[in-house]
C-alpha cells in the first residue's frame, strides 16, 4: 500500500518541478511583469526595454528562426507565418527561457523571459543583443 502512494507522490512532485510551457501561449505582444527576468522591444520601462529591430526586405520567419538557432541552447518549438517561439536552455542548471519573435510590418517584436526565478542576472538582455548581432551580420535587420 505504501509503494503506490510513494510512487504517486514522487510523480506529482516531479511534475510540479517541470518547466514545460504551453507553447500555444503567445506572449510576444505582452509587457513584462515586475520581476527582472524579462526584456521586450515593446516595453517603455528602462529595466525591461530593449531597442527595436527594423527588418530588411529579405527577412522572413524562416531565416530569422534559422539565425536564432545560433544562440546557445536554442530550439524552435513553434513557428507560423509571423511568429517564432524558441526555448533557450542553460547548459548547467537547465533553466529554460522563452524567446518570442513576431514580425509586425517592418519591425521584429522581440521578447525574452525566464520561466522560473526572480532575476535572470541579465541573461535575457544579453541573449537579445546576441540575436541582434547575428541578424545584423545576416542582413536581416538594419542598424
C-alpha positions as CSV (number, residue, x, y, z in Angstrom):
1,X,0.0,0.0,0.0
2,X,2.8,2.4,0.8
3,X,4.6,1.8,-2.6
4,X,1.7,3.1,-4.8
5,X,1.3,6.2,-2.6
6,X,5.0,6.9,-2.6
7,X,5.1,6.5,-6.4
8,X,2.2,8.9,-6.8
9,X,3.8,11.4,-4.5
10,X,7.1,11.2,-6.5
11,X,5.4,11.6,-9.8
12,X,3.4,14.6,-8.6
13,X,6.5,16.2,-7.1
14,X,8.5,15.8,-10.2
15,X,5.7,17.1,-12.5
16,X,5.4,20.2,-10.3
17,X,9.0,21.0,-11.0
18,X,8.6,20.7,-14.7
19,X,9.5,23.8,-16.7
20,X,7.5,22.7,-19.8
21,X,5.4,25.6,-21.0
22,X,2.2,25.7,-23.1
23,X,3.8,26.6,-26.4
24,X,0.4,27.8,-27.7
25,X,0.6,30.7,-25.2
26,X,1.9,33.6,-27.3
27,X,3.2,36.3,-25.0
28,X,5.2,38.2,-27.7
29,X,3.0,41.3,-27.5
30,X,2.6,41.2,-23.7
31,X,4.5,43.5,-21.5
32,X,6.9,42.0,-18.9
33,X,5.8,41.5,-15.4
34,X,7.5,43.2,-12.4
35,X,10.3,40.6,-12.0
36,X,13.7,41.5,-13.5
37,X,13.8,38.4,-15.7
38,X,12.3,39.7,-19.0
39,X,13.1,42.1,-21.8
40,X,10.9,43.3,-24.7
41,X,11.1,45.7,-27.6
42,X,7.5,46.8,-26.6
43,X,8.5,47.9,-23.1
44,X,8.9,51.5,-22.1
45,X,10.3,50.8,-18.6
46,X,14.0,51.0,-18.7
47,X,14.7,47.8,-16.7
48,X,12.7,45.8,-19.3
49,X,13.1,47.8,-22.5
50,X,15.4,46.9,-25.4
51,X,15.8,48.9,-28.7
52,X,13.6,47.8,-31.6
53,X,14.7,45.7,-34.5
54,X,14.0,47.1,-38.0
55,X,13.7,44.3,-40.6
56,X,15.2,44.4,-44.1
57,X,13.4,43.2,-47.3
58,X,15.0,39.8,-47.0
59,X,13.8,39.0,-43.5
60,X,11.1,36.3,-43.0
61,X,10.1,33.9,-40.2
62,X,12.2,31.1,-41.6
63,X,15.5,32.9,-41.9
64,X,15.0,34.7,-38.6
65,X,14.4,31.4,-36.9
66,X,17.4,29.8,-38.5
67,X,19.6,32.7,-37.3
68,X,18.2,32.5,-33.8
69,X,19.2,28.8,-33.6
70,X,22.8,30.0,-33.5
71,X,22.1,31.1,-29.9
72,X,23.4,28.7,-27.2
73,X,20.8,26.2,-26.1
74,X,18.2,27.4,-28.6
75,X,15.5,25.1,-30.0
76,X,12.5,26.2,-32.1
77,X,9.3,24.9,-30.6
78,X,6.7,26.6,-32.7
79,X,6.5,28.7,-35.8
80,X,3.9,30.1,-38.1
81,X,3.7,32.9,-40.8
82,X,4.8,35.8,-38.5
83,X,5.7,34.2,-35.1
84,X,8.5,32.1,-33.8
85,X,8.8,30.6,-30.2
86,X,12.2,29.4,-29.2
87,X,13.3,27.7,-26.0
88,X,16.7,28.6,-24.7
89,X,18.1,26.1,-22.2
90,X,21.1,26.9,-20.0
91,X,23.9,24.4,-20.1
92,X,24.5,23.8,-16.4
93,X,21.2,24.2,-14.5
94,X,18.9,23.5,-17.5
95,X,16.9,26.7,-16.9
96,X,14.5,27.4,-19.8
97,X,13.9,30.9,-21.2
98,X,11.3,31.7,-23.8
99,X,12.4,33.8,-26.7
100,X,9.5,35.0,-28.8
101,X,9.8,36.8,-32.2
102,X,7.0,38.3,-34.1
103,X,7.1,40.1,-37.4
104,X,4.9,43.2,-37.4
105,X,5.3,45.2,-40.6
106,X,8.9,46.2,-40.9
107,X,9.6,45.6,-37.2
108,X,10.6,42.4,-35.3
109,X,9.0,42.3,-31.9
110,X,11.4,40.5,-29.5
111,X,10.5,39.2,-26.1
112,X,12.7,37.0,-23.9
113,X,11.7,35.8,-20.4
114,X,12.9,33.3,-17.9
115,X,10.3,30.7,-16.9
116,X,11.5,30.4,-13.3
117,X,13.2,32.5,-10.7
118,X,13.0,36.2,-9.8
119,X,16.1,37.6,-11.6
120,X,17.9,36.4,-14.7
121,X,21.1,38.3,-13.9
122,X,20.9,40.0,-17.4
123,X,20.9,36.7,-19.3
124,X,17.8,37.6,-21.5
125,X,19.2,41.1,-22.3
126,X,22.5,39.5,-23.4
127,X,20.7,36.9,-25.5
128,X,18.6,39.5,-27.3
129,X,21.7,41.6,-28.0
130,X,23.5,38.5,-29.3
131,X,20.5,37.9,-31.6
132,X,20.7,41.5,-32.8
133,X,24.3,40.9,-33.8
134,X,23.5,37.7,-35.6
135,X,20.6,39.3,-37.5
136,X,22.8,42.3,-38.4
137,X,25.5,40.0,-39.8
138,X,23.0,38.1,-41.9
139,X,21.5,41.3,-43.2
140,X,18.0,40.6,-41.8
141,X,17.8,43.8,-39.7
142,X,19.3,47.3,-40.2
143,X,21.1,49.4,-37.7
